[in-house]
Amino acid sequence: MDWFKGRLVIIILLLLGLAAGVGSFLFIEKLLKPHQEVAEEQDPPEQGQQNEPPVLVEIIQDEKWLELPRNKNLVVIIDNDVNARPQAGLEEADIVYELPIEGGTTRFMAVFSRFEPSLIGPVRSARDYNIDIAKEYDPIFVHAGGSPQAFARFSEISSLNGLEGGVDRAFWRSNEREAPFNLYSDAQTLRRVARQEGLPGEGRLWDFNYLSPIEEFSDGECKKITINYRNSNYRAQYLYDEKTKKYLRFTGGVKHTVERGKQIAVKNIIVQMVKNSVIDSEGRLELALTGRGKAVYFSEGGFKQGYWEKTADDITRYYLGEGEEVALKEGNTWISVVPLDVQVEY
């Protein structure tokens, strides 16, 4: 009996030791696992894999803006529907217009000259006022159909139409999104198809006036800009980043990022106030883009007030005082064409 009791005590002690060991192992594993997961996420890509290419706009010094080589302007209509986000290519545009369309929403028109994006889109339909602005750039105009008013005027401009123009080879649809939010192209393809279609390869290139790197842009401080479009999903906001000296863009209260995951950063912002009216039962707009109106300019944490002016046979010009055109800082520019009834806070 004493022999049995001794064996039983030994077995119990062994079982207790084994349980303690397993518990310790599980505790240590649980403690180490988060650190192991972080290490795995930080491992370099395997051989043959490549990291995402850098965004050109971010690695080019703004002071070298005027030295960058330029091609004929591509002007592309890019969707801003909630289902179209994140977009591709906006971060590589020289100039981006944000223009109102039906229902208090907006759509972009991007001008590409210095950079050649490998992905642009989603490409969407044009309005007639897109043509009015695009003609100032003597471009290849890229769109996917348009309003009846726009169709009546496409002959006024060299264009590639993704829906009706017989140039399907210039576009493709992504399987990751539903139509109509999935039509894409790229700069090289658009230029190649434009040549095949016999569109002019040369065009007028103009630029803003720019300050020197040591000149400051400021009549007053402005670190935050809000454009309260009627549809809150399109409310545009810019917050100034002291480190990059650019404005970070937010849309509908969230960071506005592109396909590569980078938040859009803007060197210069122009708010151009215009009269507008509804012209049909679909809510399409007419924008008064000729004449004169109020404009506000933002750059490097400062702002200046002035006005825009356009005659029928000239480009839109932006002024500070009578006859004094505004000079911006070298870098990309976003132009918000804003109806008079939309509140702008700065």
C-alpha positions as CSV (number, residue, x, y, z in Angstrom):
1,M,0.0,0.0,0.0
2,D,2.8,2.4,0.9
3,W,4.4,1.5,-2.4
4,F,1.2,2.3,-4.3
5,K,0.7,5.7,-2.4
6,G,4.3,6.6,-3.3
7,R,3.7,5.9,-7.0
8,L,0.4,7.8,-6.9
9,V,2.1,10.9,-5.4
10,I,4.8,10.8,-8.1
11,I,2.2,10.5,-10.9
12,I,0.3,13.5,-9.5
13,L,3.4,15.6,-9.3
14,L,4.3,14.7,-12.9
15,L,0.9,15.6,-14.1
16,L,1.0,19.0,-12.3
17,G,4.4,19.7,-13.7
18,L,3.2,18.9,-17.3
19,A,0.2,21.1,-16.9
20,A,2.3,24.0,-15.6
21,G,4.7,23.5,-18.5
22,V,1.9,23.6,-21.1
23,G,0.4,26.7,-19.4
24,S,3.7,28.4,-19.5
25,F,4.2,27.6,-23.1
26,L,0.8,28.9,-24.1
27,F,1.3,32.1,-22.1
28,I,4.7,32.6,-23.7
29,E,3.2,31.9,-27.2
30,K,0.4,34.4,-26.5
31,L,2.9,37.0,-25.3
32,L,5.1,36.6,-28.3
33,K,2.5,36.2,-31.1
34,P,1.7,39.9,-31.6
35,H,5.4,40.7,-32.0
36,Q,5.8,37.8,-34.4
37,E,2.9,39.1,-36.5
38,V,4.4,42.6,-36.6
39,A,7.7,41.1,-37.7
40,E,6.0,39.1,-40.5
41,E,4.3,42.3,-41.8
42,Q,7.6,44.1,-41.9
43,D,9.5,41.3,-43.8
44,P,10.9,42.5,-47.1
45,P,9.2,41.2,-50.3
46,E,10.3,37.8,-51.6
47,Q,12.7,37.6,-54.5
48,G,10.9,38.6,-57.7
49,Q,8.4,40.8,-55.9
50,Q,8.6,44.6,-56.0
51,N,7.4,47.3,-53.7
52,E,4.8,49.9,-55.0
53,P,6.6,52.4,-57.3
54,P,7.0,55.8,-55.6
55,V,4.5,58.5,-56.5
56,L,6.4,60.9,-58.8
57,V,4.8,64.0,-57.5
58,E,6.1,63.3,-54.0
59,I,9.7,62.7,-55.0
60,I,10.1,65.7,-57.3
61,Q,11.1,68.9,-55.6
62,D,8.4,71.6,-56.2
63,E,11.2,74.1,-56.9
64,K,12.0,72.0,-60.0
65,W,8.4,72.2,-61.3
66,L,9.3,74.5,-64.2
67,E,12.2,72.3,-65.3
68,L,10.2,69.1,-65.7
69,P,9.6,68.1,-69.4
70,R,6.1,68.4,-70.7
71,N,3.9,66.7,-73.2
72,K,0.7,67.7,-74.9
73,N,-2.0,68.1,-72.3
74,L,-4.3,65.2,-71.6
75,V,-7.5,66.4,-70.0
76,V,-9.5,63.5,-68.4
77,I,-12.9,63.5,-66.8
78,I,-12.6,61.5,-63.6
79,D,-15.5,60.4,-61.4
80,N,-15.9,61.5,-57.8
81,D,-18.9,59.3,-56.9
82,V,-18.6,57.5,-53.6
83,N,-18.4,54.2,-55.5
84,A,-15.5,55.6,-57.7
85,R,-13.2,56.2,-54.8
86,P,-10.3,55.9,-54.5
87,Q,-9.4,57.3,-57.9
88,A,-6.2,56.7,-59.8
89,G,-4.0,59.4,-61.3
90,L,-5.2,62.5,-59.5
91,E,-1.9,62.8,-57.6
92,E,0.1,63.1,-60.8
93,A,-2.0,65.8,-62.4
94,D,-0.5,69.3,-63.0
95,I,-4.0,70.8,-62.4
96,V,-7.2,69.3,-61.2
97,Y,-10.6,71.0,-61.5
98,E,-13.4,70.1,-59.1
99,L,-16.7,71.0,-60.8
100,P,-20.3,70.7,-59.6
101,I,-22.6,68.4,-61.4
102,E,-26.2,67.3,-60.7
103,G,-27.6,66.9,-57.1
104,G,-24.9,68.8,-55.2
105,T,-22.2,66.4,-56.3
106,T,-18.9,67.0,-58.0
107,R,-16.6,65.5,-60.7
108,F,-13.0,66.0,-61.5
109,M,-11.2,67.2,-64.6
110,A,-7.5,66.4,-64.5
111,V,-4.8,68.0,-66.7
112,F,-1.7,65.8,-67.3
113,S,1.4,67.3,-68.9
114,R,4.5,66.7,-66.6
115,F,3.7,63.2,-65.5
116,E,2.4,60.1,-67.3
117,P,0.2,58.0,-64.9
118,S,0.2,54.3,-65.4
119,L,-3.5,54.2,-64.3
120,I,-6.2,56.9,-64.7
121,G,-9.8,56.7,-63.7
122,P,-12.5,55.9,-63.3
123,V,-13.2,57.9,-66.5
124,R,-16.7,59.3,-66.7
125,S,-19.0,61.5,-68.8
126,A,-18.5,65.2,-69.7
127,R,-20.6,68.3,-69.4
128,D,-20.5,71.1,-71.8
129,Y,-18.7,73.4,-69.4
130,N,-15.9,70.8,-69.3
131,I,-15.4,71.5,-72.9
132,D,-15.3,75.3,-72.3
133,I,-12.4,74.8,-69.8
134,A,-10.6,72.1,-71.6
135,K,-10.3,74.1,-74.8
136,E,-8.0,76.5,-72.9
137,Y,-5.4,73.7,-72.7
138,D,-5.6,72.7,-76.4
139,P,-5.6,69.1,-75.2
140,I,-6.5,65.5,-76.0
141,F,-9.9,65.5,-74.2
142,V,-10.7,62.1,-72.6
143,H,-14.2,61.2,-71.5
144,A,-16.9,58.5,-71.5
145,G,-19.9,60.0,-73.2
146,G,-21.6,63.1,-71.9
147,S,-24.7,65.2,-71.5
148,P,-26.8,66.1,-74.5
149,Q,-25.3,69.6,-74.3
150,A,-21.8,68.2,-74.4
151,F,-22.5,65.8,-77.3
152,A,-23.5,68.8,-79.3
153,R,-20.1,70.3,-78.9
154,F,-17.6,67.4,-79.0
155,S,-16.6,68.4,-82.5
156,E,-15.0,71.6,-81.1
157,I,-12.3,69.6,-79.4
158,S,-9.9,66.7,-80.1
159,S,-11.3,63.9,-78.0
160,L,-11.2,60.2,-77.2
161,N,-14.7,59.0,-76.2
162,G,-14.8,55.8,-74.1
163,L,-18.4,55.1,-75.0
164,E,-19.3,56.4,-78.4
165,G,-16.1,57.3,-80.1
166,G,-15.1,54.0,-81.5
167,V,-11.8,53.9,-79.5
168,D,-12.6,51.0,-77.1
169,R,-8.9,50.0,-77.4
170,A,-8.0,53.1,-75.3
171,F,-9.9,51.9,-72.3
172,W,-10.6,48.9,-70.2
173,R,-13.0,47.9,-67.3
174,S,-11.8,46.7,-64.0
175,N,-13.4,43.5,-62.6
176,E,-13.0,44.8,-59.1
177,R,-15.8,47.4,-59.5
178,E,-19.2,47.6,-61.1
179,A,-20.0,49.8,-64.1
180,P,-20.0,52.7,-64.6
181,F,-17.3,53.1,-61.9
182,N,-14.7,50.9,-63.5
183,L,-13.5,52.4,-66.8
184,Y,-9.8,53.1,-66.8
185,S,-6.9,54.0,-69.1
186,D,-3.3,55.2,-68.8
187,A,-1.3,58.1,-70.3
188,Q,0.8,56.1,-72.8
189,T,-2.3,54.2,-74.2
190,L,-4.2,57.4,-74.6
191,R,-1.4,59.1,-76.4
192,R,-0.8,56.1,-78.7
193,V,-4.5,55.8,-79.6
194,A,-4.7,59.6,-80.2
195,R,-1.8,59.3,-82.7
196,Q,-3.6,56.4,-84.4
197,E,-6.8,58.5,-84.6
198,G,-4.8,61.3,-86.2
199,L,-5.3,63.8,-83.4
200,P,-2.7,66.6,-83.3
201,G,0.4,65.7,-81.4
202,E,1.3,69.3,-80.4
203,G,-0.6,71.8,-78.5
204,R,-0.4,75.0,-76.6
205,L,1.3,74.7,-73.2
206,W,0.8,77.5,-70.7
207,D,1.4,77.8,-67.0
208,F,0.7,80.0,-64.0
209,N,3.0,82.7,-62.8
210,Y,5.2,81.3,-60.0
211,L,7.0,82.9,-57.1
212,S,10.7,82.1,-56.5
213,P,11.5,79.5,-53.8
214,I,12.4,82.3,-51.4
215,E,9.3,84.4,-51.9
216,E,6.4,83.9,-49.5
217,F,2.7,83.5,-50.4
218,S,0.6,85.3,-47.8
219,D,-1.8,88.1,-47.1
220,G,-3.1,86.2,-44.2
221,E,-2.8,82.8,-42.5
222,C,-5.0,79.9,-43.6
223,K,-4.5,76.3,-42.4
224,K,-7.9,74.9,-43.1
225,I,-10.3,75.3,-46.1
226,T,-13.8,73.8,-46.2
227,I,-16.1,73.8,-49.3
228,N,-19.6,72.8,-48.2
229,Y,-21.1,71.2,-51.3
230,R,-24.8,70.5,-50.8
231,N,-24.2,66.7,-50.7
232,S,-22.2,66.1,-47.5
233,N,-20.4,63.1,-49.1
234,Y,-18.7,65.7,-51.4
235,R,-17.7,68.2,-48.8
236,A,-14.1,69.1,-49.6
237,Q,-11.6,70.0,-46.9
238,Y,-7.9,70.9,-47.0
239,L,-5.7,70.9,-43.9
240,Y,-2.3,72.4,-44.1
241,D,0.7,70.2,-43.4
242,E,3.7,72.2,-42.1
243,K,6.2,69.5,-42.9
244,T,5.4,69.1,-46.6
245,K,4.1,72.7,-47.0
246,K,1.1,71.2,-48.8
247,Y,-2.6,70.9,-48.1
248,L,-3.9,67.4,-47.4
249,R,-7.3,66.7,-48.9
250,F,-10.3,65.2,-47.2
251,T,-13.7,64.4,-48.9
252,G,-16.9,63.7,-47.0
253,G,-15.0,63.9,-43.7
254,V,-12.4,61.2,-44.5
255,K,-8.9,61.2,-46.0
256,H,-9.1,61.5,-49.8
257,T,-6.7,58.8,-51.0
258,V,-5.7,57.4,-54.4
259,E,-5.4,53.8,-55.5
260,R,-1.9,53.5,-54.1
261,G,-3.1,54.5,-50.7
262,K,-1.5,57.9,-50.5
263,Q,-3.5,60.9,-49.3
264,I,-3.9,63.6,-52.0
265,A,-1.6,66.6,-51.2
266,V,-1.9,69.9,-53.0
267,K,0.5,72.8,-53.3
268,N,-1.9,75.5,-54.5
269,I,-5.7,75.8,-54.3
270,I,-7.9,78.3,-56.2
271,V,-11.5,78.7,-55.3
272,Q,-13.4,80.2,-58.3
273,M,-16.9,81.5,-57.5
274,V,-19.4,81.3,-60.4
275,K,-23.1,81.9,-61.0
276,N,-25.0,78.7,-61.9
277,S,-28.5,77.6,-63.0
278,V,-30.3,74.4,-63.5
279,I,-31.1,73.9,-67.2
280,D,-33.1,70.6,-67.5
281,S,-35.2,68.1,-65.7
282,E,-32.2,66.0,-64.9
283,G,-30.7,68.8,-62.8
284,R,-27.8,69.5,-65.1
285,L,-26.2,72.9,-64.6
286,E,-25.0,75.8,-66.6
287,L,-22.0,77.5,-65.2
288,A,-21.2,81.2,-66.0
289,L,-17.5,80.8,-66.9
290,T,-17.1,84.0,-68.9
291,G,-17.1,87.4,-67.3
292,R,-15.6,88.1,-63.9
293,G,-16.1,86.8,-60.4
294,K,-14.5,86.4,-56.9
295,A,-11.5,84.1,-56.5
296,V,-9.5,83.1,-53.4
297,Y,-5.9,81.7,-53.6
298,F,-4.2,79.4,-51.0
299,S,-0.6,78.2,-50.8
300,E,1.8,77.3,-48.1
301,G,-0.5,78.1,-45.2
302,G,-1.5,81.6,-46.5
303,F,-4.2,83.1,-48.6
304,K,-4.9,86.0,-51.0
305,Q,-8.2,87.3,-52.4
306,G,-8.8,88.5,-55.9
307,Y,-10.9,87.8,-58.9
308,W,-11.0,85.6,-62.1
309,E,-11.8,86.9,-65.5
310,K,-12.4,85.3,-68.9
311,T,-13.4,86.7,-72.3
312,A,-14.7,84.5,-75.1
313,D,-11.4,84.4,-76.9
314,D,-9.0,84.0,-74.0
315,I,-8.1,81.7,-71.2
316,T,-9.3,82.2,-67.7
317,R,-7.0,84.5,-65.8
318,Y,-6.6,84.9,-62.1
319,Y,-5.9,88.3,-60.6
320,L,-5.1,89.9,-57.3
321,G,-5.7,93.5,-58.2
322,E,-6.6,95.2,-61.5
323,G,-4.3,93.7,-64.1
324,E,-2.1,92.0,-61.6
325,E,-2.1,88.2,-62.1
326,V,-1.6,86.0,-59.1
327,A,1.7,84.2,-58.7
328,L,1.6,80.7,-57.1
329,K,4.2,78.5,-55.6
330,E,5.7,75.9,-57.9
331,G,3.7,72.6,-57.7
332,N,0.3,71.1,-58.5
333,T,-2.8,73.2,-58.3
334,W,-6.4,72.3,-57.6
335,I,-9.1,74.6,-58.8
336,S,-12.6,74.4,-57.2
337,V,-15.2,76.0,-59.4
338,V,-17.9,76.7,-56.7
339,P,-21.5,77.9,-57.2
340,L,-22.3,81.2,-55.4
341,D,-24.8,79.4,-53.1
342,V,-22.1,77.1,-51.7
343,Q,-20.5,78.1,-48.5
344,V,-16.6,78.3,-48.4
345,E,-14.9,78.6,-45.0
346,Y,-11.3,79.6,-44.6
